[in-house]
Amino acid sequence: MAFYYGFFDSKNLDRVYTAEDFTGYLSSIICNGVFDNYGSAFSVTKSTGLNVKIGKGKAWINGHYFINDDVYTLDLSKYVDESLTRYVSIGISCDTSDLVRACKLEVLSGTAATNPVVPVFSDTDTKKYLLIAAVKLEAGAADIKTITDYRDDEYKCGYVRCSLGKCRVSDMLMQMDLIKIVIRDYKVKVEALQNTVANLQIKVDDLTGDIVQMGSCGENVYYVLYSDGKLLLRGNGATYDYSTDNNSPFRDNKNVKSLIVSEGITEIGTDLFRDTSEMKQTVLPDSLRTIKSSAFIESRFTSIKIPKNITALGSSVFWGSSISSLEIPENIKEIGKYLCYNCVSLSEAYVYGSVVGEFMFTSCSDLSKVVFTSNLKEIGTCAFTYCSKLNTIIFDGTLEQWNKVIKKDNWDANSGMELSQSGLSKINCRDGYFYYDKASATWIEVKE
């Protein structure tokens, strides 16, 4: 009997560990089997004649891995008996003996007989097998008719699971996706409650609030500013557009502390809340469809919830504002230039929509976290120039989906005069990642 322990730092080589030490530890965490989220998980399918195709796959056997990164064709013609039928088994082996130390595909031929049986791989102290399929070869056959799949059989192969034997990799990913959906559903409910509270507050203000300013800011949109700094917009349709030569009634108005836009208003016009430096809070309605250019430029609120039904954001909407976090809803299909230009407090952004606008995050010097969903279709020119803290982008899609995203000139700020200000060097995807190789000035794909 002996006691064993590890792992500890080595001091003068008093702690030495082998690969088998690590694989033994990993085996206690992850069960043997094939990964059902990599390629086709070694699917065995008919090809021409007596050939079968073995799909891409990744297997885990006693802490060791085996990967097939392309479709492999296996010729079974030599196993055909002219007068009797037989089965051949196709499996993956892991041999840890000193002379081998390798994993590979193996074929085991059964005995030809009138009533043949599937041959069984026999494990040894140093060799472990996973049976992935058995192929029936009829007497004198010229093609294959029957393939039996054993990948789902936990006694012969099985799919990779956690140490409790209950969770497949894809099951866990699916559960994560479901949790995301639940969280987003809760967020929708919270937003609805917030809007309800805001509408109730409007009624209270109408009864008790002291009005200090009122007027119109749209053909059918009216505003009321209360003494406590709450600005209320009511009505239907779009507000007016304003400009530097035609100031909105709220520009440089230090009395505006918060904003509530009521249901029914569909568009916030150009320059409407420009330079509202004291406005710290905003509530926008689900009826809103568009926020036009420079609508909140140089405003000082620290957060804003963009309604889910908005489809378009104009240029420079949040230019120079104090937002620290931003979520772009999935319905947004159009974003103008410089959306968040020089938002120096912006540290994280989540884009659920299909587009990232030109110069969208330029000079967001504190931006360190960006998450895209697989909805993403296009990234505009110079989207991340002068984002020195942004090292990695998280893309909730596959490598193939990322490759299909249209990327305009210098989207990553890895060329041109902005190079010294760019920190972006990695794109994490569901099935691997990309890293930026400065020597070749290209993004290199790594599949996991």
N, C-alpha and C positions, 0 to 999 in steps of 0.2 A: 504493500500500500504506500502511496505517496501523495503529497499535497502539491498543487501547482497554483501559480499566481502570475499576474501580468496585467497590463503592460506598464513598464516604468522606464524612465530615462536611463540611458546607459552611462555609467561612470567608469572610465578606464576599462570598457568592454566587459563589465560585470553583468550586464543584461543584454543578451543577444537573442533576437527573435527571427524566426524563419517565415517564409511565405505561408507555410502550412499553419503556423500559429495564427496568422491573420485569417486565413480561410476557415479555420476551425471556429474562430470567433464569429465570423460572418454567417457561418452555417447555423449558428444558434439563433440568428435573427431572421434569416430568410430561408424559406423552404425550397427544396428542389423543384424544378419544373421549367417550363418555357414561359417567357414573358408574352402576355397576350396584347401588349401595347407596342410591340416592335415588329414591323413588317407584317407578314401574314402568319407569324408564329410557327414557322416550319411546316406550313400546310403542304401535304403531299397530294398532287393532282395528276390526272392523266395527261400525257402528251401524245406524240405520234408513236405508233407502233407499240413497242415494248418499253418505251421510255416513260419515266415519271418526272415531274418537276417538283423540286423542294424549294419552297418560298423562303424569302428572307426571314430571319429569326434570331432570337437571342435566348440562350438557355443558361440556367444556373444549376450547377451540380456540386454539392458539398463545398460550397464557398468558391468554386471556380466558374468562370464564364466561358461560353462558346458562342460565337457570332457568325452567322452567314449573311453577308451584306449584299448578296445578289442571288437571283434565281439560279438554282443548280439543277442540271439535268442528269438523271441517273439511268443508265441502260441496264435493264434486267433480262435481256435476251439470253444470256448464258445460263440462267437458272431454269429455263423452260425444259420440261421433260416431254418427250414425244408421245409417251403412252399414259402417263399418270399426272395428276394435278398436285401442285404443292403451293405452300405459302412461303413468302420471304418477309422477314421483319426488318424494318428500317428504324434505326435508333441512334442516339447520341451517347457516346461513352466518354468517361473521364478516368484516365489512368494515371495514378499518382506514383507508380513504381519508379525507382531511380533511373531505370533505363528508358522510360517513355516520357512521363510528365507532360501529357498532352490530352486535349479533347478532340474528338472527331466524329464524323458520321460513319456508321457501320451498317452492313447488311448481313443478316443471318438467314441462311437458306434452310428451310424445313425439309422433312423427308417426303418424297413424292409417294402418294398413296391414293387408294380409292376414296378414302375419307381422311384427307390430310388435316393436320392440326397446325395452329400458329406456333412457330418456334419461339422459345423464350430465352432472352438474354440472361445469363447467370452472373450476378454480382460476385465479386471477390473482396478480399480485404483491401485491395488497392485499386479496384476497378468498379465503377458504378455506371449503370445504364439508365437511359430514359427511352422507352419505346414510344415512337411517335405515330407509326402506322404499320399495317401489314397489307401486303399485296397478294391477291390470289392469282396464280398463273395456271390457267387451264392447260390440259394436255395438248401439246402441239400448238399452243396459242400464237397468234400473230399480233394480237393487241391485248390490252388490259381492260377488264370489265369491272372488277371489284377491288376497291381500296377501303380498308377499315381504319378509321381514325381513332387513335388511342390517347390523344393529347389531353382529353378531358377526364381520363381515368386516373385518379390520384394514386392508385396502387402501381400503375405502370409508367405514368408520366406526370400529368397534372400541370396546372399553371402556377407560376411563382406567386407565393402568398407570404404574409407576415408570419412570425414565429407562432402565432396562435392558430394558424392554418385557416383563417376565416376571410382574409381580405386579399383579393387579387389586386394587382397594380391598377388595372383599369377600373376596378370597382372603387378603389380609393379615389381615383381621379374623378369618376362619375359622382361620387359623394361630395367631393369638393365643389364640382359644378352645381350640384343641387343646393349646397349650402350657399353658394354665391347667389343663386336664384332666390332663395328664401330671404337672404339679406336684402337683396334689391327690392323684393316685395314689401319687406318691412319698411324700407326707406320710402317707398311710394306711399304707404299708409301714414308714416310720420309726416311726410310732406303735405298730405291731404289734411291731417289734423292741424298742421301749422297754418295752412290756408284758412281753415275753419276758425281757428283762434284769431287770425288777422281780421277776418270779416266780422267776427263778434266785436273785436276791438274798434273797428270802424263805427259800428252802431253805438258803442259806448261813447266814442269821441264826438259823434254827432249830437249826443244828448248832453255831454258834460264839457267838451273841449272848447277852449277859447280860440277862435279863428283870428289869425293875424294877417292872412293873405289868401286870396282866391282868384280864380280866373280860368281861362281855357288854354289848352295846349294841344288841341286837335279839333277837327270839325265837330266831333261828337265826344270829345274827351275834356274833362274838367278837373281842376285840382283845388285842393284845400290844404293850407299849411296851418297847423295848430301851434299853440304857444309852447308846447313841449317839444317842438322840433319835428313832429311826425308829419310827413308829406303824403297825402292821399290822392291818387289818380283814379277817377271814375269815368265810366262811359263805355263806348263801343268803338271798335275799329282802330285805326292808326292815329298816333300823335303827329304833330307837325314835325318837319325837319327844320333844323336851325344851322347856323354857321358862325364863324368868327365875326362876320359883318352883321349878323342878325342873331343876337344872343337869346338863348332861352331864358325864361323867367327864373330859372334856378341856378344859372351860372354865377359862380362866386358868391352864392347866397349862404352865408355862414349860419343862418338860422335852420337850415335843413339838416336834421340829425339822423333821420331814418326815412325809409320809403316803403309804401305799400301800394302796389299796382293791382287794381281790382279785376276780377273776372270780366271778360268781355272785351278787354283791350288786346289787340292782336299784334301791334307793332310799336316798338319804341324807336322814335325817329333819330336822325343824325344830330349829334351834339346835345341831345336833350339834357343830360346830367353832367355835362362837361364841367370840370373843376369844382365839383361839389365836395370840397375838401373836408367838411365836417360830417358828411353822411357816413355813418358807421354800419348801418343795417339795411338790408333790402329783402322784400318779399315780392316775388313775381308770380303771375297767375298761369295756370295750365292753358289758358286761351291764347297765350302769347306764341306767335309763330316766327317773328323776326326781331332781331336787335340790330339796328343799322349802325353805320360807321361812327366811331368816336362817341358812342352814346354814353359811356362811363369813363372817358379818357381823363386821367389824372384825378380820379375819385379816390377816396381813402378808406372805403370799407375793406375789411380784411377777409371776408368770405361772401360768396354769392352762389345761390343755387339756380342753375340754368334749368328752366322747365323742360320736361321731357318731350313736349310737342314742338319745340323750336326746330326749324329746318335750316335757318341761315343766320350767320353772324357776320356783320360787316367788318370792314378793316378798322384796326386800331381801337376796337371796342373797349378793351381793358388797358390800353397803353398807359404805363406809368402808375397803375393803381396799386393798392397795398394788399391785394389778395395773396394768401399764403398757400391755398390749395384750390385746384380747379378740376371739375368734371365736365367733359363734353358729352352730352347725351347721344345715343345711337342714331336718332333721327336726323341729326345735323349732316347735311350733304354739301353745304357751301360755307367756306370760311374765307374772309378777306385777308389782305396782307396785314402784318404787324399786330395780330390780335392781342398778344400779351407783351409786346415790346417793352423792354426796360421795367418789367415787374420784378424789382430786385428782391421782394419778399417772397416770391413764389418758389416753394420748395418741392411741390409734388403736383403731378398732372395725370389724370386718368382720361384717356380718349376712348369712348365707346363707339364713336361714329366712324365714318369711312374715310375722312380726310383730315390731314394736318396742313394748315395754310402756309403760304409763303412767309418767311421771317416770323413765324408764329411765336417762337420762344426766344427770339434774338435778344441778347443782353439780359436774360433772366439769370443773373449771376449766382443765385442761391439754389437754382433748380438741380435737384439730385436724384429725383425719382420720377420716371415716366413709364406708364403702363398703357399698352395698346391691346385691344381685343382683336380677334381674327376678322372683325368687320373692316379693318383698315384696308383701304385700296390705294391711297396716294399720300405721299409726303412732299410738301412743297419746297421750293428753292430756299436754301439757307435757313431751314427751320430751326436749327440748333446752334447758330453761330454765337460765339461768346458765352456759351454755357459751360464754364470751366469746371463746375462741380459734377456735371453729368457724365458718369463713367459707363453706365449700363442702362440699356432699355429692356424692359420686360415685354415680350410679345406673347399673348395668350393664344398662340396658334402654332402651326408646324413650320419647319424649315422651308418646306415647299410653298406654303402660303406666304411666308415672308419674301421669298424670291419673286412672287407674283405681284408684290406691292410696287407700284410705280414710284420711283424716287427721283425727284428733280435735281438739277445741278446743285452740287455742294450741300445737299440736304443735311449731311452729318458734320459739316464744318471741318472736314479733314483735308481740305485743299484751300489754296488761296491764302490771303493775308490773315485769315482768322485761325489758321492752323495752330498757332501758339496758344490760342485761347480755348481750344477744343479739348475736352477730356473724354469724349465718347469713343469707346474702344471695344464694346461687347454688346451683342444682342442675344438675350436669352429666349429660347423657344421651348416648346413642349418636348420636342424630341432631339434637342441639341442646342447649339449656339453658333454665332458668328463672332470672329474676332478680327480687328483691323490690323493688317500687317503693313506697317509704315514703309518697310523696305520696298514692297511691290505696290503700295498705295491701293490695296484691294481688300475687300472683306472675304475672309476665308471661312468656309462652312465646316463645322464639326458635328457629325451625327453621333448621338449617344444611344 
